[in-house]
Amino acid sequence: MLIEQPLSLYIHIPWCVEKCPYCDFNSHALPHNKSKQENGLPEDAYVTELIKDLDSDIKRFSLESRQLHTIFIGGGTPSLFSARAIERLLSQVLKRFDHDDNIEITLEANPGTVEAEKFIGFFNAGVSRLSVGVQSFESDKLIKLGRIHDSQQAKNAANLADSCGVQSFNLDLMHGLPNQTIANALDDLKTAISLNPRHLSWYQLTIEPNTAFHSKPPKLPMDETLWKIQDKGFELLAQAGYQQYEISAFSQQGYQCQHNLNYWKFGDYLGIGCGAHGKISDVAQQTIYRTVKVKHPKGYLDQSRAHLDHLNIVEQSELPFEYMMNRLRLFSSFTLNEYQEATGLAADTIITILHQAKAKNLMENQDDSWRVTQQGHRYLNDLLEMFLS
């Protein structure tokens, strides 16, 4: 039976100074004459629409009595917004939900858009966790990635995040970059580790459709090099005391990202803002809904139209794959009971496939507790295909 899941909130702020050539997120570059002007952003109008959007979702899904588990402000580049705007936004959100005093509130920031006062302002606004999009500490790689910061700014941003008062900070770092050697990639990782982030997101650059890199692909390292980077990088991170708890997520003890964990465990989340996605379980109807909001800022800010673009029910036939697509990213095990409570489906909808995956050394189990093997993580796409209806 489907039971109530933890509820999180994702807030999308879509503007960036520049659109990176690898980025397939819903982000929109500011006009160059406004990119460095705080008042070049429609902060007040956008925050007003975000709150209206949230109120509509609360009413639509009868969420007045639900406790809010985490908040994540992503983008785009949320750190382009002023601390005043973030404080107004968070104060309005938290008024609408029961929540713990130490609720995890993450804000994404780019090194080229921050200074000490701004990080402190975000902390004073209620942000408890910062995620800094470094991507690389090599200036030539940053230029190829279209980033607006340099290596020193990246280091400065990490140091500011460490000292501004937040409980935790994450560094986003890529590997498998254009013309990157094994030594280059590991040097990047060593630099990141030396800055002592509580959390590291270390992931391979992939070429996505509808990006500039897809139109003009850069020369990326060969597969053999990528495997060596990954294996040696995992060793470095483990030696430095970082636990890999998800495919690309590593944390010091006690600093896992609770918001992302809720995604991967198939929890509920509201998505507000341009193009934001949401997933909500209706226990009374034994139904799971997905929402998508209006994608373009102009349409989202148009007060004559609704923020909701799509609302659909996730079909039961799709739920095994939907659950596994998230849950199998984690290195921890899951039980058949957890699967039933998160999807509303009986265990027999996946048990045969689990045993088939076990026979291929992609999954392992102890009683009804299952987890992905090391080989399963390496061939995760093949494993996931087994759950397609």
Phi, psi and omega per residue, in radians:
M1 nan 2.393 3.085
L2 -1.187 2.208 3.081
I3 -2.093 2.895 -3.090
E4 -1.092 2.328 -3.131
Q5 -1.834 2.762 3.051
P6 -0.984 2.506 -3.077
L7 -1.905 2.235 3.057
S8 -2.075 2.939 3.114
L9 -2.288 2.184 3.010
Y10 -1.858 2.303 3.134
I11 -2.097 2.131 -3.086
H12 -1.797 2.195 3.023
I13 -1.978 1.965 -2.825
P14 -1.527 -0.126 -2.992
W15 -1.541 2.530 3.051
C16 -2.336 2.804 3.021
V17 -1.208 -0.792 3.086
E18 -2.375 2.668 3.038
K19 -1.544 2.045 -3.119
C20 -1.262 2.536 -3.029
P21 -1.209 -0.285 3.126
Y22 -1.697 -0.132 -2.935
C23 -1.470 2.212 3.049
D24 -1.987 0.251 3.067
F25 -1.314 2.866 3.107
N26 -1.379 1.508 -3.133
S27 -2.280 2.633 -3.039
H28 -2.343 2.164 -3.122
A29 -1.229 2.453 3.057
L30 -1.308 2.649 2.974
P31 -0.990 2.462 -3.042
H32 -1.035 -0.555 -3.103
N33 -1.336 -0.116 3.141
K34 -2.065 -0.076 -2.950
S35 -1.072 -0.467 -3.112
K36 -1.890 0.210 3.137
Q37 -1.897 2.059 -3.127
E38 -0.982 -0.660 -3.110
N39 -1.392 0.052 3.012
G40 -1.321 -0.170 3.115
L41 -1.769 2.480 3.100
P42 -1.411 1.050 -3.013
E43 -0.993 -0.975 -3.041
D44 -1.076 -0.788 -3.129
A45 -1.112 -0.696 -3.105
Y46 -1.204 -0.752 3.104
V47 -1.067 -0.709 3.094
T48 -1.022 -0.768 3.139
E49 -1.219 -0.620 3.078
L50 -1.027 -0.758 -3.131
I51 -1.192 -0.687 3.056
K52 -1.067 -0.748 3.115
D53 -1.030 -0.820 3.134
L54 -1.080 -0.789 -3.139
D55 -1.066 -0.649 3.107
S56 -1.126 -0.729 3.120
D57 -1.168 -0.713 3.121
I58 -1.028 -0.780 3.131
K59 -1.214 -0.751 -3.084
R60 -1.028 -0.698 -3.053
F61 -1.913 0.180 3.099
S62 0.916 1.022 -3.033
L63 -1.763 0.223 -3.030
E64 -1.006 -0.545 -3.070
S65 -1.725 0.011 -3.099
R66 -1.383 2.516 3.055
Q67 -1.501 2.429 3.116
L68 -1.584 2.234 -3.001
H69 -1.576 -0.834 -3.113
T70 -2.623 2.834 3.020
I71 -2.300 2.411 3.085
F72 -2.326 2.125 3.103
I73 -1.811 1.908 -3.064
G74 -2.152 -3.084 -3.071
G75 -2.856 -2.725 0.404
G76 0.943 -2.865 3.139
T77 -2.256 1.526 -3.118
P78 -1.032 -0.463 -3.123
S79 -1.232 -0.084 2.978
L80 -1.214 -0.472 3.125
F81 -1.259 2.679 3.101
S82 -1.313 2.752 3.056
A83 -1.073 -0.583 3.130
R84 -1.072 -0.760 3.133
A85 -1.163 -0.713 3.118
I86 -1.137 -0.692 3.117
E87 -1.122 -0.757 3.107
R88 -1.063 -0.763 -3.132
L89 -1.080 -0.898 -3.063
L90 -1.168 -0.660 3.140
S91 -1.100 -0.664 3.126
Q92 -1.238 -0.695 3.119
V93 -1.092 -0.854 -3.026
L94 -1.209 -0.397 3.061
K95 -1.151 -0.413 -2.991
R96 -1.633 -0.107 -3.072
F97 -2.396 2.586 2.844
D98 -1.220 2.454 -3.111
H99 -2.804 2.740 3.049
D100 -1.221 2.648 3.108
D101 -1.094 -0.526 -3.112
N102 -1.798 0.576 3.130
I103 -0.948 2.380 3.113
E104 -1.286 2.113 3.108
I105 -2.204 1.922 -3.077
T106 -1.792 2.468 3.019
L107 -2.268 2.294 3.075
E108 -1.424 2.446 -3.138
A109 -2.432 2.546 3.033
N110 -1.882 2.425 -3.061
P111 -0.980 -0.498 -3.106
G112 -1.391 -0.022 -3.066
T113 -2.138 0.276 -3.046
V114 -2.289 2.735 2.948
E115 -2.534 3.010 -2.991
A116 -0.954 -0.799 -3.074
E117 -1.090 -0.608 -3.102
K118 -1.226 -0.761 3.099
F119 -1.070 -0.762 3.108
I120 -1.095 -0.682 3.105
G121 -1.104 -0.699 3.087
F122 -1.113 -0.722 3.100
F123 -1.078 -0.776 3.122
N124 -1.151 -0.440 3.107
A125 -1.330 -0.225 3.110
G126 2.112 -0.078 3.128
V127 -1.198 2.269 -3.129
S128 -1.906 -0.160 -3.067
R129 -2.577 2.301 3.108
L130 -1.958 2.474 3.057
S131 -2.119 1.946 -2.995
V132 -1.767 2.105 -3.089
G133 -1.441 1.443 -3.104
V134 -1.396 -0.885 -3.133
Q135 1.238 -0.751 3.074
S136 -2.840 2.759 3.042
F137 -1.874 0.136 3.100
E138 -1.767 2.114 -3.021
S139 -1.060 -0.656 -3.131
D140 -1.165 -0.602 3.096
K141 -1.219 -0.671 3.118
L142 -1.084 -0.683 3.114
I143 -1.102 -0.782 -3.139
K144 -1.128 -0.528 3.122
L145 -1.454 -0.052 3.123
G146 1.330 0.334 -3.112
R147 -1.374 2.613 -3.078
I148 -1.660 -0.012 3.128
H149 -1.903 2.881 3.049
D150 -1.945 -3.115 -3.046
S151 -1.055 -0.760 -3.104
Q152 -1.172 -0.676 3.087
Q153 -1.095 -0.622 3.109
A154 -1.114 -0.787 3.122
K155 -1.140 -0.721 3.133
N156 -1.080 -0.722 -3.131
A157 -1.112 -0.697 3.111
A158 -1.120 -0.733 3.117
N159 -1.145 -0.664 3.102
L160 -1.145 -0.714 3.122
A161 -1.100 -0.608 -3.118
D162 -1.262 -0.391 -2.998
S163 -1.988 -0.002 -2.999
C164 -1.525 -0.154 3.077
G165 2.045 -0.232 -3.115
V166 -1.180 2.723 -3.107
Q167 -1.257 -0.524 -3.053
S168 -2.688 2.697 2.968
F169 -2.477 2.607 -3.134
N170 -1.979 2.534 2.947
L171 -1.945 2.215 3.019
D172 -1.535 2.149 -3.105
L173 -2.370 2.367 3.117
M174 -1.818 2.695 2.932
H175 -2.356 3.004 -3.027
G176 1.291 0.601 -3.085
L177 -1.403 2.866 -3.137
P178 -0.919 2.192 3.101
N179 1.055 0.393 -3.125
Q180 -1.434 2.308 3.063
T181 -1.594 2.979 3.073
I182 -1.045 -0.775 -3.128
A183 -1.097 -0.740 3.098
N184 -0.990 -0.867 -3.071
A185 -1.106 -0.734 -3.118
L186 -1.253 -0.578 3.059
D187 -1.102 -0.737 3.070
D188 -0.992 -0.814 -3.105
L189 -1.153 -0.707 3.111
K190 -1.094 -0.694 3.097
T191 -1.101 -0.776 3.122
A192 -1.051 -0.816 -3.135
I193 -1.058 -0.664 -3.116
S194 -1.117 -0.374 3.130
L195 -1.487 -0.045 3.015
N196 0.998 0.855 3.004
P197 -1.204 2.570 3.094
R198 -1.266 -0.368 -3.064
H199 -2.508 2.472 3.093
L200 -2.254 2.246 2.958
S201 -1.814 1.908 -3.053
W202 -2.113 1.922 -2.992
Y203 -2.473 2.749 -3.083
Q204 -1.429 2.395 3.024
L205 -1.120 2.247 3.047
T206 -2.130 2.602 3.140
I207 -1.609 2.006 -3.064
E208 -1.795 2.627 3.067
P209 -1.051 2.730 3.085
N210 1.088 0.571 3.025
T211 -2.181 2.846 3.117
A212 -1.107 -0.644 3.117
F213 -1.157 -0.489 3.106
H214 -1.230 -0.618 3.118
S215 -1.265 -0.714 3.122
K216 -2.281 1.450 -3.042
P217 -1.115 2.336 3.055
P218 -1.372 2.933 3.100
K219 -1.438 1.976 -3.106
L220 -1.780 2.771 3.127
P221 -1.036 2.695 3.100
M222 -1.212 2.791 -3.107
D223 -0.989 -0.719 -3.128
E224 -1.053 -0.706 3.104
T225 -1.146 -0.716 -3.135
L226 -1.091 -0.725 3.114
W227 -1.110 -0.710 -3.128
K228 -1.185 -0.699 3.082
I229 -1.025 -0.815 -3.086
Q230 -1.127 -0.843 -3.085
D231 -1.111 -0.798 -3.137
K232 -1.223 -0.587 3.094
G233 -1.146 -0.717 3.088
F234 -1.047 -0.699 3.121
E235 -1.115 -0.778 3.124
L236 -1.027 -0.819 -3.101
L237 -1.127 -0.731 3.121
A238 -1.119 -0.733 3.125
Q239 -1.106 -0.528 -3.130
A240 -1.488 0.007 3.075
G241 1.600 0.292 3.104
Y242 -1.674 2.245 3.111
Q243 -1.618 2.225 3.049
Q244 -1.449 1.958 -3.120
Y245 -1.954 -0.112 3.094
E246 -2.622 2.879 -3.009
I247 -0.849 -0.766 -3.077
S248 -2.144 0.303 -3.066
A249 -2.101 2.295 -3.091
F250 -2.349 2.395 -3.119
S251 -2.477 2.695 2.911
Q252 -1.233 2.845 -3.083
Q253 -0.962 2.168 3.067
G254 1.506 0.112 -3.070
Y255 -2.104 0.492 3.027
Q256 -1.093 2.593 3.114
C257 -1.355 1.919 -3.068
Q258 -1.186 -0.570 3.128
H259 -1.111 -0.876 -3.132
N260 -1.181 -0.590 3.060
L261 -1.033 -0.657 3.125
N262 -1.148 -0.670 3.025
Y263 -0.999 -0.933 -2.979
W264 -1.210 -0.404 3.086
K265 -1.579 0.152 3.093
F266 1.174 0.645 3.030
G267 -1.313 3.118 3.129
D268 -1.592 2.611 3.047
Y269 -2.708 2.421 2.968
L270 -1.535 2.519 3.050
G271 -2.160 2.034 3.109
I272 -2.102 2.626 -3.087
G273 1.881 3.016 -3.046
C274 -0.976 2.078 3.048
G275 1.224 0.140 -3.068
A276 -1.200 2.509 3.112
H277 -1.839 2.562 3.083
G278 -2.361 2.799 3.093
K279 -2.511 2.107 -3.052
I280 -2.301 2.329 3.076
S281 -1.649 2.251 3.041
D282 -1.811 1.756 -3.049
V283 -1.154 -0.694 -3.115
A284 -1.044 -0.697 -3.126
Q285 -1.650 -0.073 -3.084
Q286 0.922 0.859 -3.033
T287 -2.371 2.519 3.066
I288 -1.993 2.227 -3.125
Y289 -1.881 2.613 2.947
R290 -2.148 2.469 -3.140
T291 -2.163 2.625 3.004
V292 -2.370 2.311 -3.120
K293 -1.670 2.832 3.132
V294 -0.913 2.297 -2.936
K295 -1.403 -0.771 -2.998
H296 -1.536 2.427 3.136
P297 -0.949 -0.675 -3.117
K298 -1.075 -0.772 3.121
G299 -1.219 -0.668 -3.123
Y300 -1.144 -0.636 -3.125
L301 -1.454 -0.104 3.128
D302 -1.299 1.904 -3.052
Q303 -1.220 -0.155 -3.127
S304 -1.522 -0.082 -3.127
R305 -2.207 2.748 3.135
A306 -1.315 2.714 3.112
H307 -1.353 -0.486 -3.105
L308 -1.299 2.206 3.118
D309 -1.761 -0.759 -3.139
H310 -2.411 2.462 2.984
L311 -2.375 2.126 3.126
N312 -2.473 2.706 3.072
I313 -1.547 2.339 3.056
V314 -1.350 2.084 -3.120
E315 -1.154 2.549 -3.125
Q316 -1.024 -0.590 3.141
S317 -1.155 -0.380 -3.131
E318 -1.575 -0.286 -2.986
L319 -1.145 -0.686 3.106
P320 -0.997 -0.787 3.117
F321 -1.183 -0.747 3.141
E322 -1.011 -0.793 -3.141
Y323 -1.111 -0.876 -3.071
M324 -1.182 -0.586 3.122
M325 -1.011 -0.562 3.096
N326 -1.569 -0.927 -2.950
R327 -1.167 -0.564 -3.088
L328 -1.339 -0.075 3.001
R329 -1.257 -0.411 -3.078
L330 -1.467 2.649 3.113
F331 -1.560 -0.216 3.101
S332 -1.408 2.798 -3.129
S333 -1.464 2.850 3.020
F334 -2.282 2.710 3.118
T335 -1.799 2.800 3.079
L336 -1.120 -0.551 3.086
N337 -1.134 -0.707 3.096
E338 -1.093 -0.700 3.092
Y339 -1.054 -0.794 -3.126
Q340 -1.117 -0.718 -3.103
E341 -1.258 -0.507 -3.125
A342 -1.482 -0.415 -3.080
T343 -2.004 -0.415 -3.034
G344 1.403 0.118 -3.124
L345 -1.732 2.709 3.083
A346 -1.294 2.711 -3.123
A347 -1.084 -0.490 -3.092
D348 -1.227 -0.096 3.067
T349 -1.317 -0.258 3.140
I350 -2.285 -0.213 -2.961
I351 -1.088 -0.675 3.122
T352 -1.110 -0.739 3.139
I353 -1.150 -0.688 3.108
L354 -1.033 -0.750 3.132
H355 -1.205 -0.588 3.054
Q356 -1.137 -0.707 3.112
A357 -1.164 -0.631 3.093
K358 -1.101 -0.705 3.132
A359 -1.098 -0.451 3.115
K360 -1.651 0.142 -3.126
N361 1.079 0.550 3.082
L362 -1.743 -0.408 3.103
M363 -2.327 2.738 3.020
E364 -2.436 2.763 -3.096
N365 -2.537 2.778 2.942
Q366 -2.319 1.866 -2.987
D367 1.045 -2.142 -3.120
D368 -1.736 0.271 3.112
S369 -1.760 2.186 -3.015
W370 -2.141 2.592 3.057
R371 -2.619 2.795 3.130
V372 -1.397 2.405 3.060
T373 -1.377 2.997 3.073
Q374 -1.053 -0.717 3.101
Q375 -1.154 -0.630 3.115
G376 -1.099 -0.658 3.095
H377 -1.204 -0.599 3.133
R378 -1.216 -0.572 -3.131
Y379 -2.037 0.823 -3.023
L380 -1.099 -0.685 -3.140
N381 -1.059 -0.708 3.105
D382 -1.126 -0.697 3.109
L383 -1.103 -0.803 -3.106
L384 -1.108 -0.618 -3.140
E385 -1.041 -0.430 3.141
M386 -1.172 -0.369 -3.092
F387 -1.696 0.027 3.077
L388 -1.252 2.365 -3.111
S389 -1.305 nan nan
